[in-house]
Amino acid sequence: MLQKVKEIRQVFKVTKTASAIHHVLTNVFIPENGSKKNSKKIIIVLSDGMILGDPMSLTDVLNMPQMKDVIRYSIGVGEGILSKPEAIKEMNDIADPDKYFSVSSFAGLDDQILCSMEQSLIGIIDAGAEIAFVLDGSDSIQPDDFQRAKDFIYNVMLSVWKACFNASIH
C-alpha cells in the first residue's frame, strides 16, 4: 500500500481532476478490483490550481450515482488556489462540507494540515475503509513540491494505519 505512494509519477501539462475522480469511481471503488460494497469510501484531492485540459465535467462526475456515500476531502495548496475565488469554489465543490483544507505552500502540508487530516480520518475510518488520493501532477508543481505532496500522502496513510490498526509498517 505505502509502496504505491512512492511510485506516483508526475504527469505535467494538465490538471485532470474530474477524470481522476471518475477513474477512482469506475476503476478503483468497484468489486472487480477488490472494493467491498459496504466499505466506507474516501477520496482526497490535493491540488495547487484549477482543472485544466480535462475533457470531463467536474459537476457531472460529482453527480455520478457512484459518488453516493463517498466521503470527499480536498486540499488546496499555494497561491494558485488561495488567490482565486473560482479555484476555492472548485475545491469546495469537490469536498464535503467542512472537509476543504488549504495551506500556503507544499512545505506547510505536514506542519499545518497533517494533524487535522489525520484526526478527521481517524474519526471516520473503520477496518474496511478505502481511501483514494487524487494528486495534481501538473507542471505548475515543482518536482520538490510534488515529492512533498507524496510524502504528505505517505505520512497520512502511515499515521491512519497505525492509529486504526495499532500496527506498524516498515
N, C-alpha and C positions, 0 to 999 in steps of 0.2 A: 504494500500500500504506500508506504512512505518513499520507496524507491521510485515510484511513478512520478512523484513530485520533482525529484531530482532530474528526471528525464524530460521535463517540459521544455519545449523549444520555442523560441520567439519566431513569429511568422512575418513580422514587418508589414508595411504598407497600409493595411486595412484594420478596422475595428468591427468585426462581425459578431457583435454581442448577441443579436437576435438569433442568428444562425447557430451560434454556440449553445445558447439555451435550448433551442429547438433540438439540437443534436443530443443533449442530455435527456430531454423528454422522450425522444423517439429511438434512441440507441443505447442509452445507459440505464435509465429507470424503466427497464422492461424485463419481464420474466425470462425471456430468451437469453438474456445476458446476466442472469443471476439475481435480478432485483426481486424482492419479495413484495407481494401485492399489498400487504398491510403495514409495511415498514414506513417509518417517518422518512420523508424525502426532503432534503435541504439543498438549495442552490445558493452559492455565494459568488457574486460577481465583483471582481476587482478591476477597476479601470481608471485611466487618467484623462479620459475625454469622452466625447460623444461617439455614437455609432458612425462609422464611415465606410462606405463601399459595401454595405450589407444588402443583398437583394431581398432579404426577408424584413417584414414589418415587425417591430417590437410589439406593437399593440396586438397584432394577430397572434404572435407567439404567446404573449402573456394571457390571451383569451382562449388558448387551446384547452380542450377538456382535460388533457393530461396534466395541466398545471393545477387542477383542483387538488387541494390539500398539500401542495408543495410549499414549504416554508422558504421564503426568499429574503436574502440579505443582499445589500450592495455596499461597496466601499469605494468612495471616490477619493482619488489621490492627486494632489497638486493643483496648480492654478488652472489647468485645463478644465477642471471641474468647478473649483471654488469660485472662479471669477465669471462664470457663465450661467445665468439663471436657467437657460434651456438644458444645460448639462446636468444641473442639480435636479431639475424636473425629471429628466430621463432616469437618473439614478434612483430618485424617489419612486418613480413608476415601477421600476424593477423590484424594489424592496417592498416587503410587507410593512404596515405601519410600525414606526419605531425601530425599524431594522436597517436604516440607512446610516452609515458612518462616514465621516470624512476626516482627512488628515492632509496637512500642507505638503508633505513630501514622503517619498518611499522610505527614507531613513526613519521617519516617525511611526511607521506601521507597528513595529514591535513595542515602542515606548508608549504610544498613545492609543492604539486600537486593540492590541493583542489581548490584554486583560479583559476588556469589555466584551470582545468577541468570544473568548473562552467562557466567561461567565454566562453569556446568553446561550451559547450552545450547550453547555453542561446542564443548564436548567431545562432543556427540552429533549435531550438525546436519551435514547434507551439502547439496549443491546442490538436491536435490529435496524437502527437508523442508517441512512445512506446520505453521504454528503458529496456534492459535486461542486468543485470550484471552476468558475469561468474567469480566466485571466486574460486581460487585454494584452496582446502580443504585438501591438503596432510599433512602428518605428519612432513614435513620439516618446517611447520609453527607452532610456539609455540602458545598455547592457548591464551596468552595475545596479540600476534600479530594478530591472527585470529579475536579477538574481535576488535582490532584497525582497521582492514580491514572492518569489518562490520560497525563500527562507521563511517568510511570514506564514505562508500556507503550511509549510512543513511544521513550524512551531505550533500553529493552531491545532493541526491534526495530532501531533505528538502529545500536546497538553490534554486535549479532549480524550484521547485514548487512555492516557494514564489516569485521569480523573474518573472516567466512566467504567473502566475495567480494572482499575487498580493493578495495572501491569506496566512493565517497562518494555520499550522497543529499542533494539540496538542496531 
